[in-house]
């Protein structure tokens, strides 16, 4: 089976989509014939986005290839986006339209699958595959041990739906309790922090080392499809608390680590109950295992068409 992916990896602190693309480029060649740089008559086109994004092909080009060049080629779409997470109004429409012409879908969380199924997702050949995480990079580190509860958060995007309202409350809170709490924010933001240690966007080993030395992770992200920042925090064995409107964040962190609003989170920080690691840590998978799951789904989608052709 020959697979073509319509994205190229980019180095540096980018989002989960780029982490997936990087992992697929690195590992898929050992599992299938990975077609890179040109179409070269693939059996499956895996779309990590609907546009060509300056590399590869768009969904329209994939459909043209399927229609005129290789009718038995299958088009599979990885869905890792929605309107709710960024406050846009065109992403859902484009994805829903694409669901009428693709041959398979990989959703990055059950929450995202249910989100689109409720809106009328047309493709019936769907699966859910969580993103992987580099367990050797995102691992527990020696703690700061400064006598405080050291809270950390990180995002590569500065979109306010990432949780600016909660992060500003944490900033104010640690300013009121400087001997008990500290807050570090890693990445891009649009907050007017006054009591927070802000660290430039990091990636890879630098990010893993910085995350792991803290005591607790807080995400305030809303409607997040398949948040890698949660997987990275969990892999560092940080107790990870997420907002009730976090979408995939809640699925990854587990129900015991969900807060409703700032007042609820403040109760968790100041209450008598111990802050414990998430039970969902055992569900984490490596990027190698993630890519393997993709190959299994792509191959099943492709072979279904082959057996159909043979019986017709």
C-alpha contacts under 8 A as a table, 3 or more apart, distances in Angstrom:
res1	aa1	res2	aa2	distance
1	X	32	X	6.01
1	X	33	X	6.09
1	X	42	X	7.64
1	X	43	X	5.97
1	X	44	X	7.59
1	X	299	X	6.99
1	X	302	X	7.98
2	X	32	X	6.41
2	X	33	X	4.67
2	X	34	X	5.75
2	X	35	X	6.28
2	X	41	X	7.84
2	X	42	X	4.76
2	X	43	X	5.10
2	X	44	X	6.43
3	X	32	X	7.24
3	X	33	X	6.37
3	X	34	X	5.10
3	X	35	X	5.66
3	X	42	X	5.40
3	X	43	X	6.06
3	X	44	X	4.89
3	X	45	X	5.89
3	X	46	X	6.95
4	X	34	X	6.31
4	X	35	X	4.99
4	X	36	X	6.48
4	X	39	X	6.81
4	X	42	X	5.98
4	X	44	X	6.35
4	X	45	X	4.85
4	X	46	X	5.95
5	X	8	X	7.96
5	X	35	X	7.62
5	X	36	X	7.42
5	X	45	X	6.14
5	X	46	X	4.88
5	X	47	X	6.02
5	X	48	X	7.07
5	X	56	X	7.49
6	X	45	X	7.63
6	X	46	X	6.71
6	X	47	X	5.56
6	X	48	X	6.38
6	X	49	X	7.52
6	X	52	X	6.55
6	X	55	X	6.62
6	X	56	X	4.46
6	X	57	X	5.60
6	X	58	X	7.43
7	X	21	X	6.56
7	X	47	X	7.76
7	X	48	X	6.50
7	X	49	X	7.85
7	X	52	X	7.44
7	X	53	X	7.48
7	X	55	X	6.02
7	X	56	X	6.13
8	X	21	X	6.57
8	X	22	X	7.39
8	X	25	X	7.76
8	X	55	X	6.73
8	X	56	X	7.98
9	X	18	X	5.86
9	X	19	X	7.66
9	X	21	X	5.57
9	X	22	X	4.82
9	X	25	X	7.52
10	X	14	X	7.73
10	X	18	X	6.61
10	X	22	X	7.52
11	X	14	X	7.70
12	X	202	X	7.44
12	X	203	X	5.88
13	X	156	X	6.23
13	X	201	X	6.05
13	X	202	X	5.51
13	X	203	X	4.71
14	X	18	X	6.26
14	X	19	X	7.57
14	X	156	X	5.85
14	X	203	X	7.84
15	X	18	X	5.69
15	X	19	X	6.68
15	X	156	X	6.23
15	X	157	X	7.71
15	X	228	X	7.65
16	X	19	X	4.94
16	X	20	X	6.25
16	X	131	X	7.87
16	X	226	X	7.88
16	X	227	X	6.99
16	X	228	X	5.51
17	X	20	X	5.22
17	X	21	X	6.30
17	X	48	X	7.43
17	X	80	X	7.27
18	X	21	X	4.97
18	X	22	X	6.01
19	X	22	X	5.14
19	X	23	X	6.16
20	X	23	X	5.09
20	X	24	X	6.07
20	X	131	X	6.97
20	X	132	X	7.79
20	X	287	X	7.81
21	X	24	X	5.09
21	X	25	X	6.11
21	X	48	X	7.68
22	X	25	X	5.25
22	X	26	X	6.14
23	X	26	X	5.09
23	X	27	X	5.99
23	X	28	X	7.88
23	X	287	X	6.17
23	X	288	X	7.40
23	X	291	X	7.19
24	X	27	X	5.34
24	X	28	X	5.18
24	X	291	X	6.01
25	X	28	X	6.02
25	X	29	X	7.33
25	X	34	X	8.00
26	X	29	X	7.18
27	X	30	X	6.00
27	X	31	X	7.38
27	X	288	X	6.55
27	X	291	X	7.02
28	X	31	X	5.20
28	X	32	X	6.11
28	X	33	X	7.77
28	X	34	X	6.32
28	X	291	X	6.56
28	X	292	X	7.66
28	X	295	X	7.61
29	X	32	X	5.41
29	X	33	X	5.74
29	X	34	X	5.10
30	X	33	X	7.76
31	X	292	X	7.26
31	X	295	X	7.06
32	X	295	X	7.42
35	X	38	X	6.98
35	X	39	X	6.97
35	X	40	X	6.80
35	X	42	X	6.84
36	X	39	X	7.56
37	X	56	X	7.16
38	X	56	X	7.40
39	X	42	X	6.35
41	X	69	X	7.97
41	X	70	X	7.25
42	X	45	X	6.68
42	X	73	X	6.96
43	X	72	X	7.30
43	X	73	X	4.70
43	X	74	X	6.40
43	X	302	X	7.02
44	X	73	X	5.44
44	X	74	X	4.71
44	X	75	X	5.85
44	X	76	X	7.20
44	X	298	X	7.04
44	X	302	X	6.79
45	X	62	X	7.07
45	X	73	X	7.36
45	X	74	X	6.24
45	X	75	X	4.89
45	X	76	X	6.20
46	X	75	X	6.14
46	X	76	X	4.92
46	X	77	X	5.89
46	X	78	X	7.24
47	X	50	X	6.59
47	X	58	X	7.81
47	X	59	X	7.24
47	X	75	X	7.37
47	X	76	X	6.14
47	X	77	X	4.76
47	X	78	X	6.04
48	X	77	X	6.36
48	X	78	X	5.19
48	X	79	X	7.28
49	X	52	X	7.40
49	X	58	X	7.58
49	X	77	X	7.39
49	X	78	X	7.16
49	X	79	X	7.65
50	X	58	X	5.37
50	X	59	X	5.18
50	X	95	X	7.93
51	X	57	X	6.86
51	X	58	X	4.26
51	X	59	X	6.52
52	X	55	X	5.35
52	X	56	X	5.35
52	X	57	X	4.42
52	X	58	X	4.36
52	X	59	X	7.92
53	X	56	X	7.57
53	X	58	X	7.95
57	X	60	X	7.96
57	X	61	X	5.75
57	X	62	X	6.53
58	X	61	X	5.19
58	X	62	X	6.23
59	X	62	X	4.91
59	X	63	X	6.14
59	X	98	X	7.88
60	X	63	X	5.14
60	X	64	X	6.25
61	X	64	X	5.00
61	X	65	X	6.16
62	X	65	X	5.06
62	X	66	X	6.14
62	X	75	X	7.20
63	X	66	X	4.99
63	X	67	X	6.00
63	X	75	X	7.81
64	X	67	X	5.09
64	X	68	X	6.03
64	X	69	X	7.67
65	X	68	X	5.53
65	X	69	X	5.04
65	X	70	X	6.36
65	X	71	X	7.95
66	X	69	X	5.75
66	X	70	X	4.89
66	X	71	X	4.80
66	X	72	X	7.08
66	X	73	X	5.69
66	X	74	X	7.46
67	X	70	X	6.53
67	X	71	X	5.36
68	X	71	X	6.83
70	X	73	X	5.49
72	X	305	X	6.74
72	X	306	X	7.59
73	X	302	X	7.43
74	X	102	X	7.61
74	X	103	X	5.82
74	X	104	X	7.90
74	X	301	X	7.26
74	X	302	X	6.16
75	X	102	X	5.30
75	X	103	X	5.29
75	X	104	X	6.66
76	X	102	X	6.07
76	X	103	X	5.70
76	X	104	X	4.55
76	X	105	X	5.53
76	X	106	X	7.41
76	X	298	X	7.45
77	X	102	X	7.03
77	X	104	X	6.40
77	X	105	X	4.94
77	X	106	X	6.21
78	X	105	X	5.93
78	X	106	X	4.68
78	X	107	X	6.06
78	X	108	X	7.58
79	X	105	X	7.09
79	X	106	X	6.09
79	X	107	X	5.01
79	X	108	X	6.58
80	X	107	X	6.61
80	X	108	X	5.94
80	X	112	X	7.86
80	X	225	X	5.71
80	X	226	X	6.54
81	X	85	X	7.64
81	X	91	X	7.49
81	X	225	X	6.09
82	X	85	X	6.11
82	X	86	X	7.60
82	X	91	X	5.79
82	X	92	X	5.64
82	X	225	X	7.30
83	X	86	X	5.73
83	X	87	X	5.64
83	X	88	X	4.80
83	X	89	X	5.72
83	X	90	X	6.92
83	X	91	X	5.46
83	X	92	X	5.84
84	X	87	X	5.29
84	X	88	X	6.89
84	X	222	X	7.93
84	X	223	X	5.94
85	X	88	X	7.98
85	X	161	X	6.20
85	X	162	X	7.95
85	X	222	X	6.03
85	X	223	X	4.91
85	X	224	X	5.75
85	X	225	X	7.75
86	X	159	X	6.88
86	X	161	X	6.14
87	X	161	X	7.72
88	X	91	X	6.93
89	X	92	X	7.10
89	X	93	X	7.81
90	X	93	X	5.44
90	X	94	X	6.43
91	X	94	X	5.32
91	X	95	X	6.22
92	X	95	X	5.16
92	X	96	X	5.94
93	X	96	X	5.19
93	X	97	X	6.11
94	X	97	X	5.15
94	X	98	X	6.23
95	X	98	X	5.03
95	X	99	X	6.32
96	X	99	X	5.11
96	X	100	X	7.19
96	X	116	X	7.59
96	X	119	X	7.92
96	X	120	X	7.28
96	X	121	X	5.82
96	X	122	X	7.33
97	X	100	X	5.75
97	X	101	X	7.71
98	X	101	X	5.59
98	X	102	X	6.32
99	X	102	X	5.61
99	X	121	X	5.99
99	X	122	X	5.17
99	X	123	X	5.11
100	X	121	X	7.82
100	X	122	X	5.24
100	X	123	X	6.01
101	X	123	X	7.68
102	X	105	X	7.60
102	X	123	X	6.78
103	X	123	X	6.89
103	X	125	X	6.77
103	X	301	X	7.42
104	X	123	X	6.59
104	X	124	X	7.41
104	X	125	X	4.86
104	X	126	X	5.68
104	X	301	X	6.91
105	X	123	X	7.20
105	X	125	X	6.38
105	X	126	X	4.63
105	X	127	X	6.31
106	X	126	X	5.98
106	X	127	X	5.10
106	X	128	X	5.56
106	X	129	X	6.47
107	X	110	X	7.14
107	X	112	X	6.47
107	X	113	X	5.73
107	X	126	X	7.47
107	X	127	X	6.24
107	X	128	X	4.75
107	X	129	X	6.34
108	X	112	X	6.93
108	X	113	X	7.87
108	X	128	X	5.66
108	X	129	X	5.29
108	X	130	X	5.05
108	X	131	X	6.58
108	X	225	X	6.65
108	X	226	X	5.21
109	X	112	X	5.29
109	X	113	X	6.42
109	X	128	X	5.78
109	X	129	X	6.75
109	X	130	X	6.03
109	X	225	X	6.41
109	X	226	X	5.57
109	X	248	X	5.95
109	X	251	X	7.72
110	X	113	X	4.99
110	X	114	X	6.13
110	X	128	X	6.21
110	X	248	X	7.51
110	X	251	X	7.81
111	X	114	X	5.22
111	X	115	X	6.08
111	X	225	X	7.20
111	X	247	X	6.09
111	X	248	X	5.66
111	X	251	X	7.25
112	X	115	X	4.88
112	X	116	X	6.39
112	X	225	X	5.49
112	X	226	X	7.75
112	X	247	X	7.45
112	X	248	X	7.02
113	X	116	X	5.45
113	X	117	X	6.04
113	X	128	X	7.39
114	X	117	X	5.02
114	X	118	X	6.00
115	X	118	X	5.52
115	X	119	X	6.74
116	X	119	X	4.94
116	X	120	X	6.44
116	X	121	X	5.53
117	X	120	X	5.14
117	X	121	X	4.68
117	X	122	X	7.94
118	X	121	X	7.30
123	X	126	X	6.99
125	X	301	X	7.97
127	X	297	X	7.87
129	X	290	X	6.99
129	X	293	X	7.08
129	X	294	X	7.48
130	X	226	X	7.13
130	X	290	X	7.00
131	X	226	X	7.24
131	X	228	X	7.07
131	X	285	X	7.75
131	X	287	X	7.03
131	X	290	X	6.17
132	X	231	X	7.76
132	X	284	X	7.12
132	X	285	X	5.23
132	X	286	X	4.70
132	X	287	X	4.05
132	X	288	X	7.46
132	X	289	X	7.23
132	X	290	X	5.38
133	X	138	X	7.54
133	X	228	X	7.68
133	X	231	X	6.44
133	X	232	X	6.37
133	X	235	X	7.39
133	X	284	X	7.34
133	X	285	X	6.44
133	X	286	X	5.10
133	X	287	X	5.54
134	X	137	X	5.40
134	X	138	X	6.01
134	X	232	X	7.93
134	X	286	X	5.91
134	X	287	X	6.47
135	X	138	X	5.16
135	X	139	X	6.13
135	X	235	X	6.14
135	X	286	X	6.49
136	X	139	X	6.28
137	X	204	X	6.74
137	X	205	X	5.49
137	X	208	X	5.53
137	X	209	X	7.72
138	X	205	X	7.57
138	X	207	X	7.94
138	X	208	X	4.55
138	X	209	X	7.39
138	X	211	X	7.89
138	X	212	X	7.09
138	X	232	X	5.87
138	X	233	X	7.48
138	X	235	X	5.46
138	X	236	X	5.12
139	X	208	X	6.75
139	X	209	X	7.91
139	X	212	X	6.23
139	X	235	X	5.66
139	X	236	X	4.04
139	X	237	X	6.89
140	X	212	X	4.88
140	X	213	X	7.03
140	X	235	X	7.73
140	X	236	X	4.58
140	X	237	X	5.99
140	X	238	X	7.81
141	X	209	X	6.51
141	X	212	X	4.70
141	X	213	X	4.97
141	X	236	X	7.59
142	X	212	X	7.45
142	X	213	X	5.51
143	X	212	X	7.42
143	X	213	X	4.26
143	X	214	X	5.96
143	X	215	X	7.26
144	X	150	X	7.80
144	X	213	X	5.81
144	X	214	X	6.53
145	X	148	X	7.29
147	X	179	X	7.82
147	X	180	X	7.15
148	X	179	X	6.52
148	X	180	X	4.64
148	X	181	X	5.00
148	X	182	X	6.56
149	X	180	X	6.22
149	X	181	X	4.82
149	X	182	X	6.32
149	X	215	X	6.12
149	X	216	X	7.34
150	X	181	X	5.96
150	X	182	X	4.87
150	X	183	X	6.00
150	X	184	X	7.61
150	X	214	X	5.23
150	X	215	X	5.11
150	X	216	X	6.32
151	X	181	X	7.38
151	X	182	X	5.99
151	X	183	X	4.74
151	X	184	X	6.28
151	X	214	X	6.26
151	X	215	X	6.09
151	X	216	X	4.84
151	X	217	X	5.62
151	X	218	X	6.92
152	X	183	X	5.68
152	X	184	X	4.76
152	X	185	X	5.84
152	X	186	X	7.66
152	X	211	X	7.02
152	X	214	X	6.47
152	X	215	X	7.84
152	X	216	X	6.35
152	X	217	X	4.97
152	X	218	X	6.35
153	X	184	X	6.57
153	X	185	X	5.09
153	X	186	X	6.26
153	X	217	X	5.83
153	X	218	X	5.63
153	X	219	X	6.20
154	X	185	X	5.68
154	X	186	X	4.47
154	X	187	X	5.63
154	X	229	X	6.79
155	X	158	X	7.18
155	X	162	X	7.46
155	X	186	X	6.63
155	X	187	X	5.22
155	X	188	X	6.40
155	X	189	X	7.92
155	X	201	X	7.74
155	X	229	X	6.99
156	X	187	X	5.26
156	X	188	X	5.64
156	X	201	X	6.33
157	X	162	X	7.56
157	X	187	X	7.44
157	X	188	X	5.71
157	X	189	X	7.12
158	X	162	X	7.08
158	X	187	X	7.95
158	X	188	X	4.90
158	X	189	X	4.23
158	X	190	X	6.05
159	X	162	X	5.75
159	X	189	X	7.36
159	X	190	X	7.82
160	X	163	X	5.80
160	X	164	X	5.25
160	X	165	X	7.82
160	X	189	X	7.83
160	X	190	X	7.26
161	X	164	X	6.96
161	X	221	X	5.98
161	X	222	X	5.68
162	X	219	X	7.97
162	X	220	X	6.13
162	X	221	X	3.94
162	X	222	X	6.11
163	X	166	X	5.64
163	X	167	X	6.34
163	X	219	X	7.27
163	X	220	X	4.24
163	X	221	X	4.72
163	X	222	X	6.74
164	X	167	X	5.09
164	X	168	X	6.09
164	X	189	X	7.63
164	X	190	X	7.33
164	X	191	X	6.31
164	X	220	X	7.49
165	X	168	X	5.41
165	X	169	X	6.58
166	X	169	X	5.04
166	X	170	X	6.30
166	X	220	X	6.09
166	X	262	X	6.26
167	X	170	X	5.01
167	X	171	X	6.17
167	X	191	X	7.87
167	X	220	X	7.25
168	X	171	X	4.96
168	X	172	X	6.30
168	X	191	X	6.65
168	X	192	X	7.47
168	X	193	X	6.74
169	X	172	X	5.13
169	X	173	X	6.05
169	X	262	X	7.20
170	X	173	X	4.90
170	X	174	X	6.13
170	X	183	X	7.25
171	X	174	X	5.51
171	X	175	X	6.33
171	X	183	X	6.82
171	X	193	X	6.25
171	X	194	X	6.70
171	X	195	X	5.47
171	X	196	X	5.66
172	X	175	X	5.10
172	X	176	X	6.49
172	X	194	X	7.60
172	X	195	X	6.93
173	X	176	X	5.15
173	X	177	X	6.40
174	X	177	X	4.89
174	X	178	X	5.41
174	X	180	X	7.74
174	X	181	X	5.37
174	X	182	X	5.73
174	X	183	X	6.81
174	X	195	X	6.66
174	X	196	X	7.86
175	X	178	X	5.43
175	X	194	X	7.78
175	X	195	X	5.37
177	X	180	X	5.57
177	X	181	X	6.07
178	X	181	X	5.67
178	X	182	X	6.69
182	X	196	X	7.21
183	X	195	X	7.65
183	X	196	X	5.24
183	X	197	X	6.33
184	X	196	X	5.63
184	X	197	X	4.60
184	X	198	X	5.85
184	X	199	X	7.28
185	X	196	X	6.86
185	X	197	X	6.20
185	X	198	X	4.92
185	X	199	X	6.14
186	X	198	X	5.89
186	X	199	X	4.59
186	X	200	X	5.89
186	X	201	X	5.75
186	X	202	X	7.14
187	X	198	X	7.61
187	X	199	X	6.27
187	X	200	X	5.15
187	X	201	X	3.75
187	X	202	X	6.75
188	X	200	X	7.16
188	X	201	X	6.31
193	X	196	X	5.76
199	X	202	X	7.97
202	X	206	X	6.09
202	X	207	X	4.98
203	X	206	X	5.93
203	X	207	X	4.90
203	X	208	X	7.67
204	X	207	X	5.44
204	X	208	X	6.28
205	X	208	X	5.02
205	X	209	X	6.04
206	X	209	X	5.32
206	X	210	X	6.28
207	X	210	X	5.17
207	X	211	X	6.04
208	X	211	X	5.26
208	X	212	X	5.97
208	X	232	X	7.72
208	X	236	X	7.47
209	X	212	X	5.47
209	X	213	X	6.73
210	X	213	X	5.91
210	X	214	X	7.62
211	X	214	X	5.99
211	X	233	X	7.02
211	X	236	X	7.16
212	X	215	X	7.91
212	X	233	X	7.70
212	X	236	X	5.21
212	X	237	X	7.70
212	X	238	X	7.24
214	X	217	X	7.74
214	X	238	X	7.51
215	X	238	X	6.16
215	X	239	X	7.31
216	X	238	X	5.30
216	X	239	X	5.09
216	X	240	X	6.20
217	X	233	X	6.59
217	X	238	X	6.00
217	X	239	X	6.00
217	X	240	X	4.59
217	X	241	X	6.27
218	X	240	X	5.78
218	X	241	X	4.93
218	X	242	X	6.03
219	X	230	X	7.57
219	X	240	X	7.50
219	X	241	X	6.23
219	X	242	X	4.81
219	X	243	X	6.60
219	X	249	X	7.99
220	X	242	X	5.91
220	X	243	X	5.17
220	X	246	X	7.02
221	X	224	X	6.35
221	X	242	X	7.52
221	X	243	X	6.76
221	X	245	X	7.82
221	X	246	X	5.49
221	X	249	X	7.70
222	X	243	X	7.05
222	X	245	X	5.26
222	X	246	X	4.17
222	X	247	X	6.44
223	X	245	X	5.94
223	X	246	X	4.76
223	X	247	X	4.21
223	X	248	X	6.98
223	X	249	X	8.00
224	X	227	X	5.91
224	X	246	X	5.67
224	X	247	X	5.05
224	X	248	X	5.47
224	X	249	X	6.38
225	X	247	X	6.22
225	X	248	X	5.15
225	X	249	X	7.83
226	X	248	X	5.19
226	X	249	X	7.08
227	X	230	X	5.67
227	X	231	X	6.98
227	X	248	X	6.48
227	X	249	X	6.13
228	X	231	X	5.01
228	X	232	X	6.12
229	X	232	X	5.16
229	X	233	X	6.21
230	X	233	X	5.13
230	X	234	X	6.10
230	X	240	X	7.27
230	X	249	X	6.54
230	X	252	X	6.96
230	X	253	X	7.12
231	X	234	X	5.12
231	X	235	X	6.03
231	X	252	X	7.24
231	X	284	X	7.19
232	X	235	X	5.06
232	X	236	X	6.40
233	X	236	X	5.16
233	X	237	X	6.60
233	X	238	X	5.67
233	X	239	X	7.93
233	X	240	X	6.68
234	X	237	X	4.90
234	X	238	X	5.58
234	X	239	X	7.12
234	X	240	X	6.58
234	X	253	X	7.79
234	X	278	X	7.36
234	X	281	X	5.85
235	X	238	X	7.50
235	X	281	X	6.82
235	X	284	X	7.31
237	X	277	X	6.45
237	X	278	X	7.97
237	X	281	X	7.35
238	X	277	X	6.15
238	X	278	X	7.96
239	X	275	X	6.65
239	X	276	X	5.69
239	X	277	X	4.17
239	X	278	X	5.79
240	X	253	X	6.45
240	X	257	X	6.61
240	X	277	X	7.13
240	X	278	X	6.69
241	X	253	X	6.91
241	X	257	X	4.79
241	X	258	X	5.64
241	X	259	X	6.92
242	X	246	X	6.44
242	X	249	X	6.19
242	X	250	X	6.25
242	X	253	X	6.98
242	X	257	X	6.45
242	X	258	X	5.02
242	X	259	X	6.19
243	X	246	X	5.04
243	X	249	X	7.65
243	X	250	X	7.26
243	X	258	X	5.75
243	X	259	X	5.24
243	X	260	X	6.04
243	X	261	X	6.96
244	X	247	X	7.65
244	X	250	X	6.64
244	X	258	X	5.63
244	X	259	X	5.66
244	X	260	X	5.10
244	X	261	X	7.67
245	X	250	X	7.85
245	X	260	X	7.91
246	X	249	X	4.95
246	X	250	X	5.80
247	X	250	X	5.90
247	X	251	X	7.14
248	X	251	X	5.00
248	X	252	X	6.23
249	X	252	X	5.25
249	X	253	X	6.03
250	X	253	X	5.23
250	X	254	X	5.66
250	X	255	X	6.59
250	X	257	X	7.82
250	X	258	X	6.42
251	X	254	X	5.53
251	X	255	X	7.58
252	X	280	X	6.73
253	X	256	X	7.94
253	X	257	X	6.12
253	X	258	X	7.51
253	X	278	X	6.38
253	X	279	X	7.98
253	X	280	X	6.22
254	X	257	X	5.83
254	X	258	X	7.15
254	X	278	X	6.92
254	X	279	X	7.10
254	X	280	X	6.18
255	X	258	X	5.59
256	X	278	X	7.65
257	X	278	X	6.98
259	X	262	X	7.80
259	X	264	X	5.71
259	X	265	X	5.62
260	X	264	X	5.88
260	X	265	X	7.41
261	X	264	X	5.32
261	X	265	X	6.32
262	X	265	X	5.00
262	X	266	X	6.04
263	X	266	X	5.07
263	X	267	X	6.31
264	X	267	X	5.12
264	X	268	X	6.50
265	X	268	X	5.04
265	X	269	X	6.33
266	X	269	X	5.00
266	X	270	X	6.11
267	X	270	X	5.21
267	X	271	X	5.29
268	X	271	X	5.30
268	X	273	X	7.40
268	X	275	X	7.78
277	X	281	X	8.00
278	X	281	X	6.01
279	X	282	X	6.88
280	X	283	X	5.44
280	X	284	X	7.48
281	X	284	X	5.71
285	X	289	X	6.15
285	X	290	X	6.72
286	X	289	X	5.26
286	X	290	X	6.33
287	X	290	X	4.85
287	X	291	X	6.13
288	X	291	X	5.30
288	X	292	X	6.19
289	X	292	X	4.98
289	X	293	X	6.35
290	X	293	X	5.23
290	X	294	X	6.56
291	X	294	X	5.01
291	X	295	X	6.32
292	X	295	X	5.15
292	X	296	X	6.32
293	X	296	X	5.13
293	X	297	X	6.34
294	X	297	X	5.19
294	X	298	X	6.03
295	X	298	X	5.03
295	X	299	X	5.90
296	X	299	X	5.22
296	X	300	X	6.15
297	X	300	X	5.11
297	X	301	X	6.14
298	X	301	X	5.13
298	X	302	X	6.13
299	X	302	X	5.05
299	X	303	X	5.91
300	X	303	X	5.14
300	X	304	X	6.04
301	X	304	X	5.33
301	X	305	X	6.89
302	X	305	X	5.46
302	X	306	X	6.55
303	X	306	X	4.82
303	X	307	X	6.12
304	X	307	X	5.34
304	X	308	X	6.11
305	X	308	X	4.92
305	X	309	X	6.14
306	X	309	X	5.12
306	X	310	X	6.24
307	X	310	X	4.99
307	X	311	X	6.24
308	X	311	X	5.32
308	X	312	X	6.28
309	X	312	X	5.28
